[in-house]
C-alpha cells in the first residue's frame, strides 16, 4: 500500500504495469480498479479465478495470471522498469532473481533474497546489469549515509562500521522470565511500525534485525565485525555509518515506509512521499542501548551464521519461518523460536549449495523436518 501511495502522488511519472497478491481478491480488485495495470497475479489459483470474474464483471481489461511462476513473468516484462520485491519469506526469492537476471531496478524489501541466496542473488544483479536499491528503512538509511558512488569497499570509503538501529520491539523491557508466556497478539503489537504478523514477530524476537545484519553483509560487502546493532527505541534514526575520521552519518525521519520507498523509486532524485518532516522542537529524547542477547538470542544466532557462511543463513531463515508460523498458531512458545532455530542449525548440512535448485531443496528439507517435530 505504501508503494502505491507514492505512485498515486506522481501519476505523471509512474504507471503500474502489474500487481500481485496471494489470495486477497477484494483488495487486489480495488487496486486494479484504481491503478489499471495490464496484469494481475494471484498465487492462489482459486483466488485468481475469482479475481478474473470480478474484473470481467467490472469491465476492467486486466489479464489475470495464476501461480508462483507468474511472478517471474511480470518481474521480467519488457515494459517493467522497476520491481518492488516485497513478498515475505523465501517465496519471494525466485521472482526477485528473475528481475535481477532481466536487468531491472529492484527495490528490495524482501530480506530473504539475500539471507537465503546472497551470493547467487548478488551475482545475478551483476551479470544481469540490474540496479539494487534497498527499501528496508535501515538499509536505505545506510545507502543514504554512504558516499556517493560507493562501490563495495568499506575501507576505501573510510568506513569503520555500519550501525543498524533496532527499536527493541514490544518486549524490550519485559522481564526475561516472562518472555515464555507472551502471546501472538502481544508480539504483533509493535510500538512504532505497522507491519504484517510474521515481520512483527521477527521484530519482537530481533530475528528481523539478525536477518538485516546478513542482508547488510551482502548489500554493502561488510564483514560481520564491521556491522553493529544498536537499540534505539524511538525509531527516529534509521541507521548510521561510522567513519574513520570520527564522523557518524545518520539518516533521520518519521517511521514511515513511504520515505525509503520514494527514495529508492526516484534515486538519485528526491520526490514528495506524503511524509511529514521531523519537528525537532517536539521530538522526544533519543536514547541508545546495547541489545540484550539473553533476551534476544535470535540476534546472536544471526551473527553466528553470518560468520559460519555456506547454507547456514538459509537454514536459519527456514527454521525461523517454521517456528514463527507455529508460534502464531499457538503450537510453540515465543522462546521456542530461537530454540527451534538453534536445533535446526545443529541438524542439517551447512555447506554451500551449488545452485538455486539445491538451495531451495535444502529449504524444503529443513521445513519438512522441523514441521514433523512440532505438535499438530
N, C-alpha and C positions, 0 to 999 in steps of 0.2 A: 504493500500500500504506500509506503514511503517513497519508493521509486516512482510509482505512478503519480503521486502528488507532485513530485519535481517535474515530471514530464508534462503534467497538466498546466504548470506555470509557464511553460515555454513551448507552446504549440507551433510556433514558427521555426523552432529549432529541432524538435524531436517528434518522431512518429513511431508508434508501436507496431511492429511487424507481427509479433507473435506473443501469446500469453500461455502460461502453463500452470496447471494445478494437479493435485492428486485426485480428490473426489468432491470438492466443494462446488457443486454445479451452480447454485444460485449466485454465489459471489463472482464466479468467473463469467457467468452470463451478464451480470451487471457491468463488469469491467469491459466485456466485449461491446456492450451497448454504448458505453461512454467513449472507448478508445478506438473502436472499429479496426481491430487487427485483421490481417489477412488469414492468420492461422490461430487456432487454439488447440492446446494439447491437454488431455486428461489421461493420466497414467492408468487410472481405473477404467476398464473397458465399459462397464455398465454406466458409469458416470458420463463417459464420452457420448454414449448413445442418447442419454437423457439431455445432455447439453446440445447435441445436434438437433434434437427435436425442438427444444426451446428456441434456438436460433432460427430455425426454419419458420416456426410459427410467428416470430417477430420480424421476419423478412430481412434478417441480417446476413450478408454474404460472407460468412466466416467459415473457412474449411476446418473441420474438426478432425484431428488425428488422435490416435489412441495408442497407449502402451509406452513403456520406458524408452524404446528405440526411437519414438517420435521426438523425444527431447533432443537427440543427436541431430535429427533432421532440421529442426527450427534453429538450433545453435549454429548451423553451418550454411544457412540460406544465403545466397549471394547478396540479397538486399538487406541483410542484417549486418550492421556495423559494430554494434555493442551487444554483449550478452551479460545480463545480470545473473551471475551464478550464485543462487541463494537457496538451493534445495538442501534441506538439513540432512546431514549424515552422509555415509558412503554412497548413497543412492545418487548424489549429485556429481560424483566423480566422472562417469563416462561422458556425459554431455559437456562438462567443463573441459575435459581432454579434447573432445571433438572440436570445440570452439578454439582451443589453443592451436590445434593442428591446422585449422582453417584460417588462422591469422587474424582473429577478431580482437577487438579491445574487450578484455574480460574484466568485469567489475566483480571482484571475488569477495563474496560474503559466505561462501561455503568453506569452512575451515578444513573439512576432511579431505578435500582435493590435495592439499599439501601435507596434511598429517598422515594420510594413508599412503600417498604416492608422490611424495615431494620430488624425488629425483626424476621420476617419469614425467611428472607434470611440468617441471621447470625445463626439462629437455624438449618437451613438446612446444612450450612457449618459444624457446629459442629457435627450434627448427622450423616452426610454422610462421615465424615473424610476427607473432602476436604481441600485444602490449598487455601487461598485467597491472591492474590498479586495485589495491586493497580497499575494501569497503568497511570492514570491521573498524569501529571508531579508533581502536588502539593502533592498529597497523596503519591506518590512514593518517593518524597523528604523527607517527614515526616518519612516514613518507613525506609529510609536510615539513618535518623538522630536520631531515637530512639535506645535505647540499643539493642544489640543482644539478641534474646530470649525474647523480650517484650511480656508480657502475659496479657495485658489489664488493668493494673493499673498504671495510671499516677503517683499516689502518691508513690507507691513502687519504681517506676523508677526514682524518684526525679524530675519529670517534673512539672514545674509551668504552662506552657502554650504551646499550639500548635499555630503556626503563619502561616496562609495561605497567600501567596502573590498573588496579582492581578495586572495585567498590567494597569487596568483602562479603557482599550478598546479605541475606536476611539473618544469617547465623553468626555474624562477626563477633558478637559479644555474648552469645548464648553459652552457658557452661558446657564444656566438652561432654560431660556425663549425660547431658540432656539431648545430645545430638541423635542418640539411638532412637529416641521416641518422636522425632519430628515427623510431620505428615506431608504428603504431597502438596496439599493446599498451602502449608506454611512455606515449603521450598519454592513454590511458584510465585510467591508474593515478593518480587524484587523491589527494593526500596527506591530505585532510581529509573529503571528501564522497563518498558513494556515489551515483553518477549514471549515466544512460544514456550510450551511447557517443558520440552526437552532442554532447550537452552537455559531456561530459568533454573532447572535442577543442576545443570552443569555449572551455572554461576554460583549457586548455593554451595556446591562442593569444591569450587575453584578448579574443577576439571576444565571449565571453559578457559580459564587463564592458562592452564597447562597446555591445552591444545594451541592456544595463541603463542606460547613460547616456541613450540615446534614449528608453527607457521612462520613466526618471525625469523627463525633459523633459515628457512628456505627463501623467504621473500628478500631478505637483506644480507644473505650469506654470512650470518652471525653465529659463531660458536656458542655453545651453552654458557661458557664462562663470561661471555660478553652480553648476556641477557639477564636482567634483574626484574623482579616483580615487587611492586610497592603497593600496599593497600592504601587507597585514597577514597574514603567513604563518600565524599561529596560528588565524585564523578564529574568534576569541572575540568581538571587537567586530564586529557585523554591518553597521553603518553609523552615521553620525553627522550631526548638524545643528549648524552653527556659527552662533551668533547675534551680532548687532551689539555686544552688551554684553561680548563676550569669552567668554561661556559656550559650552560644547560639550555637547550632549545626545547620549548614545550608548546603544545597546541592546546588551547583552552576553548571551551564553548559549552553551550547548554547540552544536556544529554538527549540529543535528538538525532536519529539516524539520517535525517534528510541532509545534514551538513556534509558528512563524508560521502554520501551518495552523489550529491550535487558536485562536489569537488572532483570525484572520480569521473563523472559523466562529462564535465566540461574541461577538465585539465588539458592544458595549463591555465585556462581561464578560470574565473570565479563568477558564479551566477547566483541569482536570487534562489533561496531554498525554502523560504517561508519560516525561517527560524529567527527568533528574536536574539539580538546581541546581548551579551552578558552586561548586567548592570553592576559595576564594581562597587557602587555605593551601598547596594543592598545585599551584596554577596556575603554569605556566611564565611567563617574562617575555613582555611584549607588545612587539613591535617593528613599526616602520613604515618603508616605503621609497617613494621615487618610482618609478613604473612606467618601465621602460626601453623607449622607443618604437622603438629599433632592434631589440631583442629581440621586442617586441610591436607590430608595425606595424598590426595589426588595430584596436587601440585608437585609434591616431591616425586611421585611416580612418573610424571611427565618429564621432569628434568632427567630422571634416571634413564628413561627410554630414549631420549634425545641423545644422550651420551653413548648408549648402547648401539643405536643405529639399526640397520637391517630392517626387518619387518616388525620390530618391537613397537614403533608408533602405531602401526596398523592393528596389531593385536590389542594394544591399549584402547584404541578407538572402538573396535568391535565389541570388546568386553564391556566398555563403558556404556555403549548404546543398549546392550542387552540388560545391563544392570539398572540403568535409568528406567527403561521400559518396565522392568519388574518392580521397581520402587513405585512408579506411578500407578501400577496395577495393584499395589498392596501386597506383593509377594516377596518383597525384600525390604529390609530396613535401610534407612539413609546411610548409616555407616557400613552397611553391607556392600555399598557401591565400590569403595576402594578395596574392600576385602576381595570381592569377586575379580576385580581388575588385576590385583596382585597375584591372585591364584592363576589367572589366565597366563600371565607373563612367565610363570613357572612351569606351565603345562605344554606350551607349544614351541615349535622350532622358530627361532627368531632371525635366522639367516635371511638375507635379502632375496625376494622373489625376482626372477629374471624378466618377468613380463607383467602386463596388467592382468592378463587372464590368470596367471599364477597367484598374483596378489589378491584378486577377488576370490579365488578358490580358498586361499588362506582365511580371508574374511568370513566366508561361508562356513568353513570348518570351525572357526572359533565360535561363531554364533550358535551353530547347531549343537556343539558340545556343551556350551555353557547353559543353553536353554534346557538341556536334558537334566542338568543338576538342580534346576530351580523347581520349587513346588508349583503345581498346576493352579 
